[in-house]
Amino acid sequence: MEFGETRPGKSPPAFGRGAPSRRRREDTPLREFTSLDTATFGGLKGKRPRMGAPRYKSRKDTRQAVRFTANARWSVTAGGKLRLPKIGDLTVRWSRTLPSTPSTVTVMKDSAGRYFASFVVETGPHEVLPETTPELGIDLGLGHFAVLSDGTKIDSPRFLRRAEKRLKKAQRALSRKEKGSKDRDKARVRVARAHARVADARREFHHRLSTKLIRENQAIAVEDLAVKGLARTRLAESVHDAGWSAFVAMLECKAARYGRTFVRIGRFEPTSQVCSQCGVQDGPKPLHVRVWTCGACGAVLDRDVNAAVNVAKAAGLAVSARGAQVRPGLVPAPRGEAGTHPTPRPSTAR
């Protein structure tokens, strides 16, 4: 939940009469350390889920965060402001209404200089959407962000590519500034804000599309792509710009929340090689081949739509390529009937 500039009131004195006790001032950092110690060593002893070792904070990391528990005596005022100890009342732009009284708030500052507040609240049972009939397979790609098994093709927004010129200009301005100067800090914030706008636009696109697909379909199947491997190729920038992993994670999370079925199929399934009409595997094809004809049944198949249908079938979903670019091919005539013959042939009809 993003909020604007801080407008604190008069802070209490740090020492002397009216100052908060030392125990209260040191309570939050001590609890942070205790929770980190419990999470790390509890996992090593097998008492909690195993976690990685704590990492040292980088001196160059401009991100900051502080957590306030109930003992810190923070609150949400009747006017919708966030009241924090030793800071005061903060104006908040709420993204949603809190479902219950929060127990903990974490205030975070990102590299672009924006502040966010994250609350820990208790929620009721998850909202289950009414059941629907459609089941969907999704083939993720670069030319189109997603191709659905019903023939729908969703264009890739390419947020990073569209903002590339603006990002390069901001980065060049940053490189000209003297290290350690205030101008360099200002230029760094401008670069961070430009990247944040791209990330926010991509995240908004993922949320809108994933919510739409979850609401309209009872079951969804996707392929488990090797994103790390693809990110080491010449297509790395386009792969990161698409953000497949974040989109699939949203689908999985929303499917569990709203009572939908989500299935991942193995990355080694030959979805682009198998004909979705007859099931015959026709072999690998170069990437420039976007439409191909099945050698067994003669069906003309769109590569991406055919892959999306095969993704759904591999997941056990009953789908068909409704509206897809699939058409039956020409049926070859029997060899005895093809062409003309120079000499009449005897008829076998009786």
N, C-alpha and C positions, 0 to 999 in steps of 0.2 A: 504494500500500500504506500503509494508515493505521497510525500507531503512536501510543502514548500519551505520557505525560509523560516528560520527559528526566530521567534519573538519572545525571548525569555523575560520573566519579571526580575525583580531584585533577588539576587542569589543570597542565601544565608552566609554568614561569615564562616570561613574555613576553620577558625579557632576561636576560643573564648565562649562567652555566653551566647546561647542561641545556635551554636554550631552543632551539626549532627555528631553523634558519638563516633569515636574511631572505629568501633566494632561495626557500626552500620555502614560507614564509608568503605570499609574493606570487605564487607560481606559478599558483594557481587564478584570481585576478582577471585576470592577464595573459593566460592562455589564453582566458578568456571574451572579452576584448577582441579578441584575435587572431582567434578564430573569427567574431565579429561583423563584423570588418573584412573578412575573407576572403569571407564570405557576401554582404555588401553590395556591395563593389566588384568582386568576381568576377562578380556578375550583371550589373553595368554594362558590364564588359569582354567579356561573352559567354562567359566561361570556366565559369560555373556557371548554374543556373536563376535567372532574374531574380526578385529579391525587392524588397519595398518598403523605403523608407528607414527606418532605425531611429527609434523613437519615444522621446521623453523620458519618464522615469518621473514620474508625478504625485506631488506632495507629499502628496496626500490618499489615495493608493493604499496600502492596508494589506497588500496581498499581497507576499510576499517569496519569494525562491528563491535557492539556492546549489547549485553543481554541483561534485562532487568526481570527478576523474579518477583513473586508476590511480596516477599519480605522487603523489597526495595521501596514499597509504598508508592508505586506509580498507579495511574488511573486514567480512564477516559472520561472527560468531563461531560456534563449535560449538553454543552454546546458542540460536542463532537471533536474536541481538541485532545491531544495526547499530552498528559502532564507527567513529566519525568523529574525525578529528584535532582536537585542542583542545576537543573537546566530551565525548567519552567514549562509553560504551555506552548505546544507546537501546533501550528495549523496543518491539518491533514486533508489530503484529497483521497477520500475513501473509495476503494475499488468495489467494495461490497459491504453488506451489513454483517456484523459479527453474529454468528448463530448462538453464541453463549458468552458468558463472562470469561474473558481471557485470563490465563494464569501467568503467562510469560510473554514478554515482548522483546524482540531483537531489533535494534536499530542498526542499519547498515548503510555505509557510504561506498558507492562504486567508484571506479577509476574516472568516470565522467563527472564526478562531483555531485551526483544525485543521491538523495537519501530515501531509504525505504524502511518500512516498519513491518515486521512479520510477527503474527500473534499465534500463540498456542491456545486452541479452543477445543472443547468437546463437541462432537457432532453426533447426530442421531444416525439411524440406519441409512444406508445409501439409497438414493432415489433410483428406483427400477423403472425403466421406460416400458411402455406397453409393447408386447411382442409384435413383430412384423415379419413379413415373408421373405424379402430379398436377402440373398447371401452373395457375398462379393469377394472377388480376388483382385489384388492390386499388384501391378508391376511398376516398380519405381525406376525412373531413368533420368537422363539429363536433357534430351530433346524435349520430352514432356516430363513434368515432375511426377505424374502418376497417370497410368492407363488402367482403367477399370475393366472388369470382365464383361460388363454390359456394353462396351464399346466407347464409353466416355473417355475423352482425353483432356487432361488438365495441364495447361501450359505451365512451364517453369517461370516464376517471376524474375529470377536472377537478380536479386537485390544487390548483391555485391558488384556484379558487372555494371549495373546501372549507376551505382554510386562511385565507380572506380575513378573517374576523373576528379571528382570532388575530394576523394580520399588522397589521391596523389598530390593534389595541390596543398592540402593541409600537412601532409607528411614532408613535403619539400620545405614548407615554411618552418616546420619544426627543426629540420636538420640545419637550417641557417642560424638558429639561435645559439648563443653561447651557453655552454653547459654550466648549470648551477645558477643561472640568472632567472629573474622573475618572468621575463618574457618567454623563456623556454617552458616554464611551468604553465603559463597561459596557453602557449601553442600546444603543449601536450594534452591539456584538457580539451582543446578544440578537436584534436585528432581522436581522442577517446569518445567525445560526443558524436562525432561523425560515424564511428564504428558502432556506437550504441544505437543510433538510429537505424542502421542496417540490421542489427541483431533484433531490435524490437519489431521491425516490419516483418522479418522472417518468422519470428515467434508468433506474431498475430496471424499470419497466413496459415501456419501449422495448426493453431488452435481452431480457427474458423473451419478449415477443411476437415480436421479430425472430428470435430463436433458434428458437422453435417453428415459425415459418413456413418458415425456411430448411431445417430438418431434415425437414419433412413434404412439401416441394414441390421439384420439379426445376427449375422456372423460375418467376420472379415478375416481374410487370410493374406499374409504377406510373405515374401521371401527373406530369409535371413542373409542379408548381404554382407560381404567382407569389406566393410567400409575402410578399415585400417589398411588393407591391401590396396584398395583403389586410391587411397589418399597418397600412396607412394608412386603413383604413375603421373604421366603428363596431364591427366585430368584432375589433379588434386584440387586445384582452385574451384573448379566447377562442382566437384563432389562435396567440398566443404560448404559451398554456397547453397547447395540443395538442402543440406541438413536432414538427410534421411533418418539418421538415428534418433534425433529429437522427435521427428514426426511419428515414427513407429512407437517410441516410448509413450507419446501422448495417446495414440490409439489403444495401446495395451492398458494404460491406466484408466482411460475413460470407459473401455469395455468392461473392466472389472467393477467400476463404480456404478454403471448403469445396467448391469445384467446382460451384457452382450457376450458373444463368443469370439475370442481372438485366438488365431492359430498362426504359428510361424512354421514354415516348411524349411527343409534343409537347403543350404546354398548349392548343393551339388545335384539338385533335381534338374533334369534337362528340359526346362520349361520352354526354351526357344527352339528346341530340336524336335519336339513331339507334335504331331498334328492333333489338334484338339477335336477334330471331327472323327477320325478313325483310330487314333492312338498309335500310329506307326511312327517310329523314331527315324527322322530323315537325315540325321547327322548335323554337325556344327556348321554354322554359316558365318561369313564375315559380317562385321558391324554395318557395312554400307548396304546390306541386303535388308530392306524394310518390308518387302512383300515377297512371298515365295509360294510356289505351287507344290502341293503334296504329290509325290510320285506314286502313291498308292491309290488314293481316292480322287485326286485331281482337284481338290478344294484349293482355292486361292485365299491365302491367309495373310492378314496383317501381323507382322512379327510381334508387336507389343501387345495387341489384343489377344493373340493366340497364347502368349506367355501368361497373361493375366488369367485367362480361362484355365490354363494348366495349373497355375498356382492354386486356384480354388479347388480344382479336382484333386490335386495332391493332398490338400487339407481335408478331403472328404466332404466338400460342400457340393450341393446339387445346383450347378449353375449352367448357363448356356450363354453363348455370345449374342445376347439380344441387342440388335442395332449395330453390331460390329461389322467391320468390313470383311465379311466372309461370304463367299459365294461359291456354289458348286461349279466345278470346272466342266469343260466339254467332255462328254463320254465318248471315248474312241470307238469307232465302228469295228465290228469283227473283221479280221483280215480278209475273209472271203468277200466282204461287201464293200471294202474300201476301194475307191477309184473305179475305172472302167476297164473292160477286158476287150482285147482286139477280136477275140473269137467268142461266139456265144457258148455258154457253158450249160450242160444239161441240167435241168431242174430236178430236184430230188423230191419235190412235193408230189403227193399222191392224192 
